[in-house]
Amino acid sequence: MKVIKIILILFLFSSCGKETGSKIVGGNLSVYFLERSDKDKAESIAKYWKNNNLIAVGKQDLQLVRFQDGYELRLIAKNSKNVNKMPFNERKILSDLQRDISDSLKLKGLQLVLCNSNFKPIFNINQ
């Protein structure tokens, strides 16, 4: 049931219009990364997405961005205007996903961030 809810939420995400950084591609999923040293982490995220059946039917893009205190995993919101009105239960699912990715891949300080089609952050689920 939880996986189904996560998949439904992921249908909110669509592909980006502007490519940013290097990328790992697998079918409909592309994981972009800015630092060459993060290639292994991007591959791990792509494998996590596949192994947990999170790959959407349509094109789906993620971006891994490193900061001094951790990482942002940026997801593109299909409807960026209504992201701030996301129901609590959907925020909870994303928070659980964030925690599971962080724990599974040992990415300390990981934050999921919803973005527009150019990976510009519009909503951080932790704020």
Residue frames as qw, qx, qy, qz and C-alpha x, y, z in Angstrom:
[[0.000, 0.886, 0.465, 0.000, 0.00, 0.00, 0.00],
 [0.317, -0.788, 0.097, 0.518, 2.82, 2.39, 0.93],
 [0.409, -0.131, 0.594, 0.680, 4.58, 1.72, -2.40],
 [0.217, 0.630, 0.662, 0.343, 1.38, 2.46, -4.27],
 [0.128, -0.938, -0.241, 0.214, 1.03, 5.81, -2.50],
 [0.387, -0.585, 0.347, 0.623, 4.64, 6.70, -3.31],
 [0.370, 0.181, 0.690, 0.595, 4.14, 5.79, -6.96],
 [0.101, 0.821, 0.547, 0.127, 0.99, 7.94, -7.09],
 [0.231, -0.886, 0.002, 0.403, 2.90, 10.89, -5.68],
 [0.445, -0.332, 0.522, 0.648, 5.70, 10.36, -8.17],
 [0.366, 0.554, 0.637, 0.392, 3.22, 10.78, -10.99],
 [0.052, -0.950, -0.192, 0.241, 3.20, 14.41, -9.86],
 [0.336, -0.654, 0.413, 0.537, 6.71, 14.68, -11.18],
 [0.754, 0.640, 0.145, -0.001, 7.56, 15.20, -14.82],
 [0.781, 0.105, 0.104, 0.607, 10.71, 15.67, -16.82],
 [0.237, -0.718, -0.008, 0.655, 12.86, 18.76, -16.90],
 [0.554, 0.821, 0.139, -0.002, 13.37, 21.13, -19.78],
 [0.216, 0.865, -0.426, 0.150, 16.97, 22.11, -19.12],
 [0.921, -0.048, -0.301, 0.243, 19.71, 19.56, -18.63],
 [0.185, -0.879, 0.337, -0.282, 22.02, 20.36, -15.76],
 [0.443, -0.571, 0.687, -0.077, 25.21, 18.47, -15.01],
 [0.212, 0.236, -0.921, -0.226, 26.19, 14.92, -15.89],
 [0.751, -0.086, 0.151, -0.637, 23.58, 12.20, -15.74],
 [0.201, -0.078, 0.977, -0.002, 22.88, 8.54, -15.24],
 [0.609, 0.150, -0.203, -0.752, 20.14, 7.28, -17.56],
 [0.125, 0.007, 0.991, -0.037, 18.07, 4.13, -17.20],
 [0.076, 0.555, 0.811, 0.167, 14.92, 3.90, -19.29],
 [0.062, -0.837, -0.369, -0.400, 12.58, 6.75, -18.32],
 [0.549, -0.806, -0.094, 0.201, 14.73, 7.79, -15.36],
 [0.538, 0.558, -0.213, 0.595, 17.63, 10.27, -15.46],
 [0.589, -0.739, -0.165, 0.282, 19.59, 11.20, -12.33],
 [0.391, 0.789, -0.134, 0.454, 21.66, 14.36, -12.82],
 [0.695, -0.587, -0.110, 0.400, 24.64, 15.22, -10.64],
 [0.180, 0.976, -0.108, 0.060, 26.87, 18.28, -10.59],
 [0.264, -0.740, 0.618, 0.008, 30.04, 16.90, -8.96],
 [0.642, 0.360, -0.659, -0.155, 31.93, 14.08, -10.70],
 [0.068, 0.246, -0.869, 0.423, 32.64, 12.60, -7.28],
 [0.542, 0.077, 0.494, -0.675, 28.87, 12.08, -6.83],
 [0.536, 0.235, -0.626, -0.516, 28.51, 9.72, -9.81],
 [0.275, -0.022, -0.950, 0.147, 28.40, 6.64, -7.55],
 [0.181, 0.272, 0.616, -0.716, 25.75, 8.25, -5.38],
 [0.511, 0.328, -0.169, -0.776, 23.67, 9.13, -8.45],
 [0.477, 0.139, -0.824, -0.272, 23.95, 5.51, -9.64],
 [0.095, -0.129, -0.887, 0.432, 22.86, 4.31, -6.19],
 [0.366, 0.313, 0.312, -0.819, 19.82, 6.61, -6.32],
 [0.557, 0.271, -0.484, -0.618, 18.90, 5.28, -9.77],
 [0.378, 0.030, -0.925, 0.017, 19.19, 1.69, -8.49],
 [0.105, 0.205, 0.703, -0.672, 17.12, 2.58, -5.39],
 [0.483, 0.293, -0.021, -0.825, 14.43, 4.10, -7.63],
 [0.577, 0.193, -0.680, -0.409, 14.35, 0.97, -9.79],
 [0.296, 0.009, -0.923, 0.247, 14.53, -1.55, -6.93],
 [0.118, 0.303, 0.652, -0.685, 11.66, 0.18, -5.11],
 [0.215, 0.534, 0.756, 0.311, 9.46, 0.44, -8.22],
 [0.052, -0.729, -0.253, 0.634, 9.49, 4.24, -8.18],
 [0.157, -0.142, 0.533, 0.819, 10.14, 4.73, -11.89],
 [0.470, 0.491, 0.311, -0.664, 7.14, 6.45, -13.47],
 [0.705, 0.471, 0.520, 0.105, 5.56, 5.59, -16.81],
 [0.411, 0.893, 0.046, 0.177, 6.73, 8.87, -18.36],
 [0.560, 0.451, -0.312, 0.621, 10.11, 10.57, -18.37],
 [0.595, -0.789, -0.155, 0.016, 11.33, 11.32, -14.86],
 [0.510, 0.546, -0.315, 0.585, 14.33, 13.44, -13.87],
 [0.647, -0.726, -0.149, 0.179, 16.06, 13.82, -10.51],
 [0.407, 0.718, -0.311, 0.472, 19.07, 15.92, -9.58],
 [0.769, -0.469, -0.256, 0.350, 21.55, 15.28, -6.79],
 [0.189, 0.828, -0.154, 0.506, 23.14, 18.46, -5.46],
 [0.705, -0.220, -0.442, 0.509, 25.89, 18.45, -2.84],
 [0.154, -0.891, 0.053, -0.423, 26.08, 21.09, -0.14],
 [0.130, 0.548, -0.666, 0.489, 28.50, 21.52, 2.73],
 [0.418, -0.220, 0.664, -0.580, 26.07, 19.96, 5.21],
 [0.596, 0.174, 0.766, -0.167, 24.54, 17.25, 3.01],
 [0.121, 0.075, 0.748, 0.648, 22.64, 16.66, -0.21],
 [0.545, 0.351, 0.221, -0.729, 19.44, 17.73, -1.92],
 [0.270, 0.173, 0.880, 0.349, 17.64, 15.25, -4.11],
 [0.293, 0.344, 0.003, -0.892, 15.59, 17.44, -6.40],
 [0.309, 0.369, 0.870, 0.110, 12.36, 16.13, -7.89],
 [0.085, -0.045, -0.317, -0.944, 10.48, 18.02, -10.57],
 [0.320, 0.395, 0.665, -0.547, 6.87, 18.81, -9.65],
 [0.246, 0.414, 0.733, 0.481, 4.38, 18.43, -12.47],
 [0.115, -0.832, -0.373, -0.393, 2.18, 21.19, -11.06],
 [0.471, 0.074, -0.391, 0.787, 4.50, 23.60, -9.25],
 [0.218, -0.471, -0.041, -0.854, 1.71, 26.07, -8.41],
 [0.753, -0.463, -0.158, -0.441, -0.05, 23.72, -5.98],
 [0.653, 0.160, -0.642, 0.368, 2.99, 22.21, -4.27],
 [0.012, -0.271, 0.510, -0.816, 2.56, 24.39, -1.17],
 [0.680, -0.156, 0.098, -0.710, -0.98, 23.03, -0.78],
 [0.539, 0.151, -0.827, -0.056, 0.20, 19.41, -0.63],
 [0.765, -0.512, -0.150, -0.361, -1.86, 17.44, 1.92],
 [0.425, -0.678, 0.560, -0.214, -0.16, 16.33, 5.12],
 [0.907, -0.061, 0.415, -0.035, -0.34, 12.64, 4.22],
 [0.766, 0.601, -0.015, 0.228, 1.56, 13.24, 0.96],
 [0.042, 0.841, -0.440, 0.311, 4.21, 15.25, 2.82],
 [0.709, -0.452, 0.509, -0.184, 4.52, 12.37, 5.27],
 [0.938, 0.253, 0.217, 0.094, 5.06, 9.89, 2.42],
 [0.523, 0.757, -0.214, 0.329, 7.79, 12.10, 0.95],
 [0.297, -0.760, 0.485, -0.315, 9.36, 12.48, 4.40],
 [0.875, -0.207, 0.432, -0.071, 9.36, 8.70, 4.82],
 [0.832, 0.511, 0.049, 0.211, 10.89, 8.32, 1.36],
 [0.173, 0.858, -0.357, 0.326, 13.58, 10.86, 2.24],
 [0.560, -0.595, 0.529, -0.230, 14.44, 8.99, 5.43],
 [0.939, 0.051, 0.340, 0.016, 14.54, 5.62, 3.67],
 [0.677, 0.674, -0.110, 0.273, 16.81, 6.88, 0.88],
 [0.065, -0.832, 0.440, -0.333, 19.09, 8.55, 3.41],
 [0.705, -0.433, 0.531, -0.182, 19.31, 5.42, 5.56],
 [0.934, 0.240, 0.262, 0.039, 19.57, 2.93, 2.68],
 [0.678, 0.625, -0.042, 0.385, 22.22, 4.85, 0.75],
 [0.638, -0.467, -0.173, 0.588, 23.95, 6.40, 3.78],
 [0.258, 0.540, 0.174, 0.782, 23.48, 9.94, 2.49],
 [0.322, -0.517, -0.508, 0.609, 23.67, 12.03, 5.65],
 [0.012, 0.482, 0.081, -0.872, 21.83, 15.33, 5.53],
 [0.088, 0.229, 0.759, 0.603, 19.69, 14.30, 2.53],
 [0.295, 0.450, 0.395, -0.745, 16.69, 16.53, 1.83],
 [0.335, 0.459, 0.736, 0.367, 14.03, 16.00, -0.83],
 [0.060, 0.491, 0.048, -0.868, 13.23, 19.22, -2.64],
 [0.505, 0.618, 0.598, 0.074, 10.45, 19.75, -5.19],
 [0.234, -0.395, 0.298, 0.837, 11.53, 21.90, -8.15],
 [0.569, 0.650, 0.044, -0.503, 10.31, 23.49, -11.33],
 [0.908, 0.399, 0.115, 0.052, 11.28, 22.08, -14.74],
 [0.468, 0.735, -0.353, 0.342, 14.74, 23.72, -14.52],
 [0.724, -0.181, -0.529, 0.404, 15.55, 22.23, -11.11],
 [0.019, -0.449, 0.252, -0.857, 14.92, 25.54, -9.36],
 [0.199, -0.239, -0.858, 0.408, 13.75, 24.67, -5.81],
 [0.328, -0.443, -0.260, -0.793, 10.16, 25.60, -5.02],
 [0.741, -0.500, 0.034, -0.447, 9.38, 23.46, -1.94],
 [0.275, 0.352, -0.837, 0.317, 11.56, 21.74, 0.64],
 [0.682, -0.415, -0.540, -0.265, 9.57, 19.14, 2.57],
 [0.606, -0.223, -0.524, 0.555, 11.71, 19.82, 5.65],
 [0.117, 0.019, -0.170, 0.978, 10.72, 23.47, 5.97]]
